[in-house]
Amino acid sequence: MDHHTARGREPRSDSPPDHERRTVVFDLGEVLVPSQGLERRLAAELGVPEPELRVAYRAHRRRHDLGDPPHRYWSAVFADLGLPPDPDRMDAAERLDVTFWSALPPTSSMLLADLARAKVRLAVLSNAPRGLAAAVRAAAWSGPFDRMLFSADVGLVKPSQDVYRRADVEFRTVPEQVVFFDDRVDNVRAAVAHGWDAHLWRGAAAAVRLLRDRGVLG
């Protein structure tokens, strides 16, 4: 499978076919990876006030998530902040951004380990740029995931209905098989409208309780 499609692995021979299995799908940012001060660190790195950094960082993110290259994204951010387009500083900001969002905290590591031991089929659906998508796929912690689909792969972002339809194709699922966690209400509502069993993220412990209630976990 090429870099424009979801990352996948062949199913284990003792696992039921994909179309018969429940699949638990996670968002990345603010679900598996909480923000924990990224904008504060970027503001300090660039020497600008955090509120100004926050506005500039978010203003151009949708285009970046849809596939705009890093230099175009950071050039726009730097311009909004009144900073000269220094390639070295932009590269440093990109590295910090990608490293931060691809580092899994211990609570998420434990959750994924528990789900992997229970042989739960896992996937990621996230609005994320190409550099971050590549870093997540390369990370050791991504091993338990059967599929990963990022917005920059397909030029679609949540909450578009098209991205959920595309995810079902890439994940080899039908909507009623999917349990989905996301931190944004609009993404959850759109997923529910598509037919997924979608829930606002309230932490790993709440997710485990819900998955037990759904019979996904014993």
Secondary structure as GFF3:
##gff-version 3
##sequence-region A 1 218
A	DSSP	beta_strand	7	8	.	.	.	ID=ss1
A	DSSP	three_ten_helix	18	20	.	.	.	ID=ss2
A	DSSP	beta_strand	23	26	.	.	.	ID=ss3
A	DSSP	alpha_helix	38	46	.	.	.	ID=ss4
A	DSSP	alpha_helix	50	59	.	.	.	ID=ss5
A	DSSP	alpha_helix	61	65	.	.	.	ID=ss6
A	DSSP	alpha_helix	70	80	.	.	.	ID=ss7
A	DSSP	alpha_helix	87	101	.	.	.	ID=ss8
A	DSSP	alpha_helix	106	117	.	.	.	ID=ss9
A	DSSP	beta_strand	121	126	.	.	.	ID=ss10
A	DSSP	alpha_helix	130	138	.	.	.	ID=ss11
A	DSSP	three_ten_helix	140	142	.	.	.	ID=ss12
A	DSSP	beta_strand	145	150	.	.	.	ID=ss13
A	DSSP	alpha_helix	151	154	.	.	.	ID=ss14
A	DSSP	alpha_helix	161	171	.	.	.	ID=ss15
A	DSSP	three_ten_helix	175	177	.	.	.	ID=ss16
A	DSSP	beta_strand	178	182	.	.	.	ID=ss17
A	DSSP	alpha_helix	185	194	.	.	.	ID=ss18
A	DSSP	beta_strand	197	200	.	.	.	ID=ss19
A	DSSP	alpha_helix	204	213	.	.	.	ID=ss20
###
